[in-house]
Amino acid sequence: MNPYQSLPSRSFWRTAVAEPEMRDIGEVWTPKFGLDPDDPVLTAGSCFARHLGPALRDEGMNWHEVELPPPGLTEAERQARHYGAFSFRTGAIYTAATLRQWLTWALTDDPGPDEVWREGDRFFDPYRPSVEPDGYDSAEATLAARRSTLAAMRGAVAEAGCLIFTLGLTEAWRDVPTGTVHPVCPGTVRGTFDAGRHVFHNFTVAEVHRDLCAVVALLRAANPRLTVLLTVSPVPLTATATGAHALTATGYSKSVLRAAAGQLAQEHDHVDYFPSYELITGFPFRGVFFAPNLRAVTPAGVAFVMRHFFDALERTRGGGRPTNPTAPDRRADAADGGDLYCDDAVLDHYRAG
């Protein structure tokens, strides 16, 4: 006998990948812990993460949206103001460092910088520049809105059963005077770029792992029973500031994020990794789940990922997952990948030619 003789068929490439039809490849995820249908689940991360919350809710699970839209808004207005996309009204959170930053402000005595950006007579939050597209009336209103979000985050973390965080990027722009990380390069969505102040940084595996460790520590200090489910967005970089080719820069970023997430999941029983990245980008799937721009994930791709997610949870429970037979057929907004929620998509407007 040797260890390989007792392994299941999913452990072998031929039986798990080469022989099944593409859509029949299964058991790619064995959850380390279940998700109680009644336990609040929080979602945050890159723009791909916006699909998770509504899908959880439509499956009858308790997705917790922290800040609900005020009455009277149209669907377009709700989307423009980033309601209904993530649990926290922070906009997309692309890096582990940015999530650590938000949780530090929400769960510790550090309130974050009091800087705001002014354009004409409107004011914007540098750390979520697209959440209020028309801005605020004053600097104080801008900071008060952020404090409201931080308080909502604090309460949600204390009650949640799980946080699902989708890592998106390793490239970021640091603010030298404050030591903070911007969600997108200043001067693109909002603000003014200052080469002496705004410094590019490309995170390493060790740095991403460090920030994820800090994230888990902050969450567990606030709520010792909370679990963390990590995943990596399959959406490539819109643009890279490294000087490298966009293809190799994407390979670097996704490899770093996958390695750091996998390492953390190996180290902690209360941290797991779900392979949404592999389900879309793995070469057995031949790129069929990408739109013609080779970046946006199609509605069929989103549905494929979520089917694997819920099927795995059902196996963990032994069947009988809750379903909502009247739930709408939720699909990705459009073939452009829902760029409304993707701050980094604005970088495409700066391409040469």
C-alpha positions as CSV (number, residue, x, y, z in Angstrom):
1,M,0.0,0.0,0.0
2,N,1.0,3.6,-0.6
3,P,-0.9,6.9,0.2
4,Y,-2.1,7.3,-3.4
5,Q,-4.0,4.0,-3.4
6,S,-6.7,5.3,-1.0
7,L,-7.2,8.7,-2.6
8,P,-10.6,9.6,-4.2
9,S,-11.0,10.1,-7.9
10,R,-11.1,13.9,-7.5
11,S,-7.4,13.7,-6.4
12,F,-6.3,12.5,-9.9
13,W,-6.1,14.8,-12.9
14,R,-7.3,12.1,-15.4
15,T,-10.5,11.2,-13.5
16,A,-11.2,14.6,-12.0
17,V,-10.4,16.9,-14.9
18,A,-9.4,15.2,-18.2
19,E,-12.2,12.6,-18.5
20,P,-15.4,14.5,-17.4
21,E,-17.1,16.9,-19.6
22,M,-16.2,20.5,-18.7
23,R,-19.4,21.3,-16.9
24,D,-19.4,18.0,-15.1
25,I,-16.1,18.6,-13.3
26,G,-17.2,18.6,-9.7
27,E,-16.1,18.5,-6.0
28,V,-13.6,21.2,-6.6
29,W,-14.3,22.5,-3.1
30,T,-14.7,20.7,0.2
31,P,-15.8,23.3,2.8
32,K,-14.1,23.3,6.1
33,F,-17.2,24.7,7.8
34,G,-20.8,25.1,6.9
35,L,-22.8,28.3,6.6
36,D,-25.9,28.3,8.8
37,P,-28.8,29.6,6.8
38,D,-29.8,31.8,9.7
39,D,-26.4,33.2,10.4
40,P,-25.6,36.6,8.9
41,V,-23.1,36.3,6.1
42,L,-21.0,39.4,5.0
43,T,-19.4,39.9,1.6
44,A,-16.7,42.3,0.6
45,G,-14.0,42.6,-2.0
46,S,-13.4,43.3,-5.6
47,C,-16.1,44.0,-8.1
48,F,-16.6,40.2,-8.8
49,A,-17.7,39.9,-5.1
50,R,-20.8,41.9,-5.8
51,H,-22.4,38.7,-7.3
52,L,-22.1,36.7,-4.1
53,G,-24.4,38.6,-1.7
54,P,-27.5,38.6,-3.9
55,A,-26.9,35.0,-4.9
56,L,-26.7,34.0,-1.2
57,R,-30.0,35.8,-0.5
58,D,-31.7,34.2,-3.5
59,E,-30.7,30.8,-2.1
60,G,-32.5,31.6,1.1
61,M,-29.4,32.4,3.1
62,N,-29.0,35.4,5.4
63,W,-26.8,37.8,3.4
64,H,-26.4,40.9,5.5
65,E,-26.5,44.3,3.7
66,V,-25.3,46.7,6.3
67,E,-26.7,50.0,4.9
68,L,-30.0,49.8,3.1
69,P,-31.0,52.4,0.5
70,P,-33.3,55.2,1.5
71,P,-36.8,55.0,0.1
72,G,-37.7,56.5,-3.2
73,L,-34.5,55.6,-5.2
74,T,-34.8,54.0,-8.6
75,E,-32.8,50.9,-9.3
76,A,-30.3,52.9,-11.3
77,E,-29.9,55.3,-8.4
78,R,-29.4,52.5,-6.0
79,Q,-26.7,51.0,-8.2
80,A,-25.0,54.3,-8.8
81,R,-24.7,54.8,-5.0
82,H,-23.4,51.3,-4.5
83,Y,-26.4,49.9,-2.6
84,G,-27.0,46.1,-2.9
85,A,-23.5,45.2,-4.1
86,F,-21.5,44.5,-1.0
87,S,-22.4,44.1,2.7
88,F,-20.4,47.3,3.5
89,R,-21.0,50.5,1.6
90,T,-17.3,51.0,1.0
91,G,-17.2,50.4,-2.7
92,A,-15.0,47.6,-4.1
93,I,-12.2,46.6,-1.8
94,Y,-9.4,45.2,-4.1
95,T,-6.5,44.5,-1.7
96,A,-6.0,42.9,1.7
97,A,-4.4,46.1,2.9
98,T,-7.5,48.1,2.1
99,L,-9.8,45.6,4.0
100,R,-7.4,45.8,6.9
101,Q,-7.6,49.6,6.8
102,W,-11.4,49.6,6.8
103,L,-11.6,47.1,9.7
104,T,-9.0,49.0,11.7
105,W,-11.1,52.1,11.4
106,A,-14.3,50.3,12.3
107,L,-13.0,48.0,15.1
108,T,-10.3,50.1,16.9
109,D,-9.9,53.6,18.2
110,D,-8.3,54.8,14.9
111,P,-11.0,56.8,13.0
112,G,-8.8,57.2,9.9
113,P,-7.7,60.4,8.2
114,D,-10.1,63.4,8.2
115,E,-9.0,64.5,4.7
116,V,-11.7,65.0,2.0
117,W,-11.4,65.9,-1.7
118,R,-13.2,68.9,-3.0
119,E,-14.4,69.4,-6.6
120,G,-16.2,72.7,-7.1
121,D,-18.8,72.9,-4.3
122,R,-19.0,69.1,-3.8
123,F,-17.0,67.0,-1.4
124,F,-15.8,63.3,-1.8
125,D,-14.3,60.6,0.4
126,P,-10.8,59.7,-0.8
127,Y,-11.3,56.1,0.4
128,R,-14.6,55.5,-1.4
129,P,-14.6,58.1,-4.2
130,S,-17.4,56.5,-6.3
131,V,-19.9,55.5,-3.6
132,E,-21.6,58.9,-3.7
133,P,-21.2,59.9,-7.4
134,D,-22.6,63.4,-6.7
135,G,-20.6,63.9,-3.6
136,Y,-21.6,65.6,-0.3
137,D,-22.5,69.1,0.7
138,S,-19.6,69.6,3.1
139,A,-16.5,68.1,4.5
140,E,-18.3,67.3,7.7
141,A,-21.1,65.5,5.9
142,T,-18.5,63.4,4.0
143,L,-16.8,62.3,7.2
144,A,-20.1,61.8,9.0
145,A,-21.2,59.4,6.2
146,R,-18.0,57.5,6.6
147,R,-18.5,57.3,10.4
148,S,-22.0,55.9,9.8
149,T,-20.6,53.2,7.6
150,L,-17.9,52.3,10.1
151,A,-20.5,52.0,12.9
152,A,-22.6,49.8,10.7
153,M,-19.6,47.6,9.9
154,R,-18.8,47.3,13.6
155,G,-22.3,46.1,14.4
156,A,-22.4,43.7,11.5
157,V,-19.1,42.0,12.3
158,A,-20.2,41.5,15.9
159,E,-23.3,39.6,14.8
160,A,-22.0,37.8,11.6
161,G,-21.3,34.1,11.2
162,C,-18.9,34.4,8.2
163,L,-17.2,37.0,6.1
164,I,-16.6,36.1,2.4
165,F,-13.7,38.3,1.1
166,T,-12.8,38.3,-2.6
167,L,-9.2,39.4,-3.3
168,G,-8.7,41.3,-6.5
169,L,-5.4,43.1,-6.9
170,T,-1.9,43.4,-5.5
171,E,-1.2,46.8,-7.2
172,A,-2.2,49.9,-5.1
173,W,-1.4,53.5,-4.4
174,R,-0.1,54.5,-1.0
175,D,-0.6,58.0,0.5
176,V,2.8,59.0,2.0
177,P,1.6,61.6,4.6
178,T,-1.2,59.4,6.0
179,G,0.3,56.0,5.5
180,T,-3.0,54.8,4.0
181,V,-3.9,52.9,0.8
182,H,-6.2,54.3,-1.8
183,P,-8.8,52.1,-3.4
184,V,-7.8,53.4,-6.8
185,C,-5.2,55.8,-8.1
186,P,-6.0,59.4,-7.2
187,G,-6.7,61.4,-10.3
188,T,-8.7,58.6,-12.0
189,V,-12.1,58.3,-10.4
190,R,-11.7,61.4,-8.3
191,G,-9.0,63.6,-6.8
192,T,-5.7,64.9,-8.1
193,F,-2.6,62.8,-8.6
194,D,0.5,64.1,-6.7
195,A,3.7,62.2,-7.7
196,G,5.4,63.3,-4.5
197,R,2.5,62.1,-2.3
198,H,1.0,59.1,-4.1
199,V,3.4,56.2,-4.4
200,F,2.8,53.0,-6.3
201,H,3.2,49.7,-4.5
202,N,2.8,46.1,-5.7
203,F,2.2,43.8,-2.7
204,T,4.2,40.5,-2.2
205,V,2.9,37.2,-0.9
206,A,4.4,38.0,2.5
207,E,2.7,41.4,2.6
208,V,-0.7,40.1,1.5
209,H,-0.4,37.2,4.1
210,R,0.5,39.7,6.8
211,D,-2.5,41.9,6.0
212,L,-4.9,38.9,5.9
213,C,-3.6,37.7,9.2
214,A,-4.3,41.2,10.7
215,V,-7.8,41.1,9.1
216,V,-8.6,37.8,10.7
217,A,-7.2,38.9,14.1
218,L,-9.4,42.1,14.0
219,L,-12.5,40.1,13.1
220,R,-11.9,37.4,15.6
221,A,-11.2,39.9,18.4
222,A,-14.6,41.5,17.7
223,N,-16.4,38.2,17.2
224,P,-14.6,35.0,18.2
225,R,-17.0,32.7,16.4
226,L,-16.7,34.4,13.0
227,T,-15.3,32.4,10.1
228,V,-13.6,33.8,7.0
229,L,-13.9,32.4,3.5
230,L,-11.4,33.8,1.0
231,T,-11.6,33.7,-2.7
232,V,-9.7,35.3,-5.6
233,S,-11.4,37.3,-8.4
234,P,-10.9,35.8,-11.9
235,V,-11.2,39.2,-13.5
236,P,-7.8,40.3,-15.0
237,L,-6.2,43.7,-14.3
238,T,-7.6,46.5,-16.3
239,A,-4.2,48.1,-16.4
240,T,-0.9,47.7,-14.7
241,A,1.4,50.5,-13.4
242,T,4.4,48.1,-13.2
243,G,5.6,48.7,-16.7
244,A,5.1,45.0,-17.4
245,H,2.7,43.5,-20.0
246,A,-0.8,43.3,-18.6
247,L,-0.9,39.6,-19.1
248,T,2.2,38.9,-16.9
249,A,1.2,41.5,-14.4
250,T,-2.2,39.8,-14.0
251,G,-0.4,36.4,-13.6
252,Y,1.7,37.9,-10.8
253,S,-1.1,39.5,-9.0
254,K,-3.4,36.5,-9.1
255,S,-0.6,34.1,-8.2
256,V,0.3,36.2,-5.1
257,L,-3.3,36.4,-4.0
258,R,-3.9,32.7,-4.5
259,A,-0.8,31.8,-2.6
260,A,-1.4,34.1,0.3
261,A,-5.1,33.0,0.6
262,G,-4.1,29.3,0.4
263,Q,-1.4,29.7,3.1
264,L,-3.8,31.4,5.5
265,A,-6.4,28.7,4.9
266,Q,-3.9,26.0,5.7
267,E,-2.9,27.8,8.9
268,H,-6.4,28.2,10.5
269,D,-9.4,26.0,10.9
270,H,-11.7,29.1,10.8
271,V,-10.3,30.3,7.4
272,D,-11.2,28.5,4.1
273,Y,-10.6,29.2,0.4
274,F,-13.2,28.8,-2.3
275,P,-11.8,28.4,-5.9
276,S,-13.8,30.9,-7.9
277,Y,-10.6,31.9,-9.7
278,E,-9.8,28.3,-10.8
279,L,-13.4,27.7,-11.9
280,I,-13.3,30.6,-14.4
281,T,-9.6,30.7,-15.4
282,G,-8.6,27.1,-15.2
283,F,-7.6,25.9,-18.7
284,P,-10.0,22.9,-18.7
285,F,-12.7,25.5,-19.0
286,R,-11.1,27.0,-22.1
287,G,-12.0,30.6,-21.3
288,V,-15.7,30.1,-22.2
289,F,-16.9,32.1,-19.3
290,F,-15.2,35.3,-20.4
291,A,-16.9,38.0,-22.5
292,P,-15.3,39.0,-25.8
293,N,-13.2,41.6,-23.9
294,L,-11.5,38.6,-22.2
295,R,-11.9,40.3,-18.9
296,A,-15.6,40.4,-17.8
297,V,-17.1,37.2,-16.5
298,T,-20.3,36.3,-18.3
299,P,-23.6,35.5,-16.5
300,A,-23.1,31.9,-17.3
301,G,-19.7,32.0,-15.6
302,V,-21.1,33.6,-12.5
303,A,-23.9,31.0,-12.4
304,F,-21.3,28.2,-12.9
305,V,-19.2,29.4,-9.9
306,M,-22.3,29.8,-7.7
307,R,-23.5,26.3,-8.6
308,H,-20.3,24.8,-7.3
309,F,-20.5,27.0,-4.2
310,F,-24.0,25.9,-3.2
311,D,-23.5,22.3,-4.3
312,A,-20.5,22.0,-2.0
313,L,-22.4,23.5,0.9
314,E,-25.2,21.1,0.3
315,R,-22.9,18.1,0.4
316,T,-21.5,19.4,3.7
317,R,-25.0,19.5,5.1
318,G,-26.0,16.2,3.7
319,G,-28.5,17.7,1.3
320,G,-31.5,19.9,1.7
321,R,-30.1,23.3,1.2
322,P,-32.6,26.1,1.6
323,T,-33.9,27.5,-1.7
324,N,-36.3,30.3,-2.6
325,P,-38.4,29.1,-5.5
326,T,-39.7,32.6,-6.1
327,A,-36.3,34.2,-6.3
328,P,-35.5,36.1,-9.5
329,D,-33.0,34.7,-12.0
330,R,-30.1,36.9,-11.0
331,R,-27.5,37.5,-13.7
332,A,-24.5,39.7,-14.2
333,D,-25.6,43.1,-15.2
334,A,-24.1,43.1,-18.7
335,A,-21.4,41.8,-20.8
336,D,-19.1,44.6,-19.7
337,G,-18.8,42.9,-16.3
338,G,-20.8,45.6,-14.4
339,D,-18.1,48.2,-14.6
340,L,-20.4,50.5,-12.6
341,Y,-19.0,48.7,-9.5
342,C,-15.4,48.4,-10.6
343,D,-13.4,51.5,-9.7
344,D,-10.4,50.2,-11.5
345,A,-12.3,49.9,-14.8
346,V,-11.9,53.6,-15.3
347,L,-8.2,52.9,-16.0
348,D,-9.1,51.6,-19.4
349,H,-10.0,55.2,-20.5
350,Y,-6.3,56.1,-20.1
351,R,-5.1,53.5,-22.6
352,A,-2.9,54.6,-25.4
353,G,-4.8,55.2,-28.6
